Amino acid sequence: MADARSIILHEYPASPYSEKIRLALRLKNLAWSRVEIPVIMPKPDLMPLTGGYRRTPVMQIGADIFCDTAIILRELEARFPIPTLKLPGHEGLAQMVAGWTDGRWFQASVAVIFGEMGDKVPAEFIKDREQMSGQPFNIEAMQAAAPMMRDQWRARLMLLEERLQGGKGAGAGLYLIGTKPGLVDVHAFMNVWWMHQSLPDFLAKCFESADLTKAWFERLREFEGQEPDTITSQEALRVARAAAPRLVAATTRNESQQFAPGEMVAVAPDDYGRVWVEGELVHADSQRVILQRISDEAETLHAHFPRAGYLVRRL
Ligand SMILES: N[C@@H](CCC(=O)N[C@@H](CS)C(=O)NCC(=O)O)C(=O)O
């Protein structure tokens, strides 16, 4: 039974970004519930929680809603610091690595995986992703580029191998930084996991010259963690309605746009799915912005977004 303290992940099984969070939850051995959300719009029970943010995953704890894996991981680390994934040597670096795993490497995964699926990609999916990105989701172009993108993909995987080789000399080599799994591993895991789900033969071929990366991937996959409960989207709304957002000091500091608590602002991702979520600014610092929103279905909510990769403007 989910309650105001439960971690509720709004996700779908095939989502690679959700796998980052599922892995972090397994590594931390946390209890969690899940709501399976649609792969394409509409997502009618998610919108009241997020105010329009549509991407996957979204984490909910009571009436606090965390949009984007960067802020989800930051919050999990803050609320559940043991065992920590923020290892010495990861601070800041993990999110820099995420810029690479979520950017160029993810784009290579998209081209390889959808290029391979070709005609099997459903028309509604293509339409949805075109609407989300404002750009053509051109399967033919992906098919044509797939052989070159496979090379790209493997080149990126081999950087993990180099890293693990380097670590080995220092007596480690089990994880990307040192002997324990941390946030750098969580980010790097995503594309490898997605390829494993989608094109295991291609991944096996890449692994032929990447023994350490293969062992690293298997090692991370062995963490079992706790099985989540599946709850309905209606139940998640009920949890939000029954809860109050966690108390947070209304503060802003050194804001270059001089935002002050209480102002009406809007927040949107700077890449795709650029829906502006509107609300009253509660808190802003260099890595987080919190908006207070009131929705008919869930009453008062706090929506949390990262700063890097999210635009904030005064309404
Ligand atoms: N920066 C976001 C990216 C999330 C993302 O792009 N997720 C994909 C699914 S894995 C997505 O939202 N696809 C569209 C959708 O699910 O509606 C994050 O780190 O959470």
The ligand as an SDF file (V2000), in Angstrom:
LIG
                    3D

 20 19  0  0  0  0  0  0  0  0999 V2000
   16.2940   14.3370  -19.3900 N   0  0  0  0  0  0  0  0  0  0  0  0
   15.2660   13.3690  -19.1650 C   0  0  0  0  0  0  0  0  0  0  0  0
   15.0700   12.4830  -20.3780 C   0  0  0  0  0  0  0  0  0  0  0  0
   13.9350   11.5010  -20.2220 C   0  0  0  0  0  0  0  0  0  0  0  0
   13.5120   10.9090  -21.5570 C   0  0  0  0  0  0  0  0  0  0  0  0
   13.7690   11.4640  -22.6380 O   0  0  0  0  0  0  0  0  0  0  0  0
   12.8100    9.7830  -21.4870 N   0  0  0  0  0  0  0  0  0  0  0  0
   12.2020    9.1940  -22.6590 C   0  0  0  0  0  0  0  0  0  0  0  0
   11.8060    7.7570  -22.3690 C   0  0  0  0  0  0  0  0  0  0  0  0
   13.1350    6.7380  -21.8200 S   0  0  0  0  0  0  0  0  0  0  0  0
   10.9120    9.9300  -22.9220 C   0  0  0  0  0  0  0  0  0  0  0  0
   10.5320   10.7670  -22.1480 O   0  0  0  0  0  0  0  0  0  0  0  0
   10.2210    9.5950  -23.9960 N   0  0  0  0  0  0  0  0  0  0  0  0
    8.9250   10.1690  -24.2330 C   0  0  0  0  0  0  0  0  0  0  0  0
    7.8700    9.6690  -23.3160 C   0  0  0  0  0  0  0  0  0  0  0  0
    8.0830    8.7000  -22.5630 O   0  0  0  0  0  0  0  0  0  0  0  0
    6.7870   10.2320  -23.3400 O   0  0  0  0  0  0  0  0  0  0  0  0
   15.6270   12.5540  -17.9330 C   0  0  0  0  0  0  0  0  0  0  0  0
   16.8180   12.4190  -17.6250 O   0  0  0  0  0  0  0  0  0  0  0  0
   14.7190   12.0940  -17.2280 O   0  0  0  0  0  0  0  0  0  0  0  0
  1  2  1  0
  2  3  1  0
  2 18  1  0
  3  4  1  0
  4  5  1  0
  5  6  2  0
  5  7  1  0
  7  8  1  0
  8  9  1  0
  8 11  1  0
  9 10  1  0
 11 12  2  0
 11 13  1  0
 13 14  1  0
 14 15  1  0
 15 16  2  0
 15 17  1  0
 18 19  2  0
 18 20  1  0
M  END
$$$$
